[in-house]
Amino acid sequence: MHNDANSTDTVVDSPLRRQLLGGLLSAAVPALPLIMSSSAGAAESPIQVGGLPVTCNLTLPIAAVAKAAAVGKPGVLAQGFEYSKYNGWPEVKESLMTGRIQAAYMLAPLVMDLADKRIPVKIVSLGHRSGAVIMVRTDSAYRKFADLKGKRIAIPSRFAVDFLFLRKMLAREKMSPKDIEIVEMAPPDMPAALYAKAVDGYCTGEPFGAAAQRAGYARPLAMTRDEWRNYICCVLTVREELIKENRPLVQELVNYVQAAGNWLDSGPASREKAVTIAAGRKYFNQDPNVLRFVMQNPADRVTYGDLRMIRAEFDELMQLSIEAGTIKRPIAYENYVDESFVRAIKPVAISL
Amino acid sequence: MLGVGALCALVAWAALAPITLPSRDELFEIPAGTFARRMAGDKVDILPAEIHLTQGANDVLLLRNLDKVPQIFGPVLIMPGQSFRLPFETVSVNEFACTAHASGQMRVIVNAMPAVGWPRLRWRAARAWKRMQST
């Protein structure tokens, strides 16, 4: 395959050339298994960690890049982990259920539900805190959450933690879900729906709030940073086989995710570097200006530094999920969380 | 006889001549009413779900939003009437979130410049056929 346009113009194709190439290929084919096996033995292939291109998942690409940069240094496992981009939670869930991937960032209530269905998965770390917003049109009269009574609000799905945020806000204002009209909609459609006045507001994770805010026609009415500061939605989840078969790798994954979180919250320079990394085609494949907007407006719109796993917070999330009807019954904390990796964290340096 | 000669010359040119296009932009327009159709449950893709570009020839995707609402692409938010230009530098397969598609996804495949001979002839024929269909 020629990637250089000019070089293709100088190639002379002929039957003789094809015969020569064919001969070379047929001579090389018997040796291929030897070549393949020798290279396979050199290093184990990295595990794929599923994630979505959303700022709640930002610690994952940073951890993957930092780990890749550290391979070869003393005390660092040769086997790495790579960010595997998915387009929606149902695909991540399916891949994790079937074992197509061994690890992923997942919505915490979905993991609880999977554990309840005896799918062998465990939450081993948080991925972030905060990062959900309720957006309204800039020119709307809504100034406080209670102003949304009787209005049409879009949410990603009734299983999304954003919906729990909305319910929490309703409860705080002594309102019920019947006081608003809820419509389910894919987050990328929300900015257009708000612009077209098909909805009066939307509740979702970033960067879909920032995209409309940056365009000038939307503003946040409520943000988790103000209303539910310890909000969690995306958590690092691994299949139990991986824990049993490769505990050191899971530990290293947790070490790097936690280190990525501390690094992201260490200052504007780290966040700017993170924007450059995450915007790349291999990762989020997004407009760096939108990601930068999320990182800066305000700086704690999404936070990453406090990734402690606190039982009471998961209990609250479960209670809210049960009330919302997305989880049928309480699930024992030990059934879906493995705290041992966070307890055994070894600090790693992020040098990017 | 002259006609056969001219046809042979055309085929030879198509197979051998370097590919140079007036612009490297490959324009795709999101027509007015796209969002309304999608919200009404219309599953028909207005843009192709898969866009093929050729490195060194037409390797800049140019999206023009003619709809009355913003459209998200990747997720750059393209306001009504705005255009978004995205150059591709390497042969690759790229997945983008795109609100102009029923699936919410668009794939951009960047192919290598076709080699001299049959691949180049086929490339030109396919491009001519596509242009004939769209007019």
Interface residues (C-beta under 8 A of the other chain):
Chain A: M1 H2 N3 D4 A5 T8 D9 V11 V12 D13 P53 K85 N87 A186 P188 D189 P191 A192 A193 Y195 A196 A198 P207 F208 A211 A212 R214 A215 R281 N285 Q286 D287 V290
Chain B: P18 I19 F35 A36 R38 M39 Q55 G56 A57 K68 V69 P70 Q71 I72 G74 P75 V76 L77 M79 T90 V91 S92 N94 E95 F96 A97 C98 T99 G104 Q105 A112 M113 P114 A115 V116 G117
